[in-house]
C-alpha cells in the first residue's frame, strides 16, 4: 500500500515517536510510506529511512487550511496514495479536504490525546474511514463523536525487546558516571515535556519529602520546556532552590539514549495530571524499572497496581512520596515490580503488534484491497 502520514507537530514528543515508529514499521513491511510535515519541524531527521522525494513540506497552521489541503491533494494524486493518515487535531480537516479533492484515497486519523473532539467534527470529517484510538479512554471519547463502527482501538507500542535486552548494569554505571551521580545513591526520575499537566511541581514537592528519609537520594527531571515563554524550567528550578536541593537535582533537556537513563533509575515516576497513554511509562516497564505513577487513564491501562507498579492519587505529593519511599525501602519489591512490568510490556504493548493492527485497519479500507 501507499500511505501518507501527516503531522504538523513542530517539536518531538510521544505522538511524534509513535509517528516515526509507525512509518519505520510500515516501511519494513514493504509499504510505500510518505510523510507530510511542517517545514519548520525539528524532528525530520528521525525519518532518514524515507527517500527525500517521499516527504512533503506543507504549512498546516490551522484547522481550515484549504491551500494546504490542495497541496496535499496534488501530492496524493501524484504519488497514487491510497491511505491518508493524520495524527494531530489541526491536521484532521485539511487531510479530510485533501481526500475529498483527490477522490482516490481513504482518510484515517489517530487520536493521541484525551481532550475530546467537538461534535462538529462528526460533520466536517464525514468522509472519515477509521478513527484510531491509542488507548481505551481515547476510544471512549471518539465514540462520542463518531459511530462505533468507525472507531478502532490500536494501543501504542514500542520496541520492548530492544529495551528488555540491554546490559542494564553497564548502562547504569555509564549514565551515572557521565552525570556525576553517585553509584550507591538512590536515583528517582521523571520524563516528559515540562508543563503543569506533567506534574513536575508535584515531583519536586514529593522529592523534598523523600529526601528527609533518604538523605543520599538524587533526582532527575528530563524534558524540554515548550511553555509559551520558555520559563517553566526556571520556575521549577526556583522551587528546588527554595528547598535547598540544587545539588540533588539533575536536569536534562532531552536524551536520545532513554535506555541508559532508565537503567540508571531506581524508581521511575510519572506524576501527570492527565495521560492518554504514557509512552514514557511503557519504556520504563520495558527496561524493567520499578514505577510509581499517578492514576491517570494511561497509567491505569498500562499498570496493574501493586503488581507491575504503584498507582497513587493525582496532585498529591505526600502520597507520591510515600509510595516512592515504600519502593526504595524494599529491594525485593523494586525487583518484583520491575520484572512484572517488563513481562506485561512484552505481552501487551509490543511494536510489532501495533504495526500489524494498524496494517489491518488499512487493508480493511484500502480502495485497492
Secondary structure, 3 states (H helix, E strand, C coil): CEEEEEECCCCCCHHHHHHHHHHHHHHHCCCEEEEEECCCCCCHHHHCCCCHHHEEECCCCCCCCHHHHHHHHHHHHHHCCCEEEECCHHHHHHHHHHHHHHCCCEEEEEECCCCCCCCCHHHHCCCEEEEEECCHHHHHHHCCCCCHHHEEECCCCECHHHHHCCCHHHHHHHHHHHCCCCCCCCEEEEECCCCHHHCHHHHHHHHHHHHHHCCCCEEEEECCCCCCCCCHHHHHHHHHHHCCCHHHEEEECCCCCHHHHHHHCCEEEECCCCCCCCHHHHHHHHHCCEEEEECCHHHHHHCCECCCEEEECCCCHHHHHHHHHHHHHCHHHHHHHHHHHHHHHHHHCEHHHHHHHHHHHHHHHCCCC
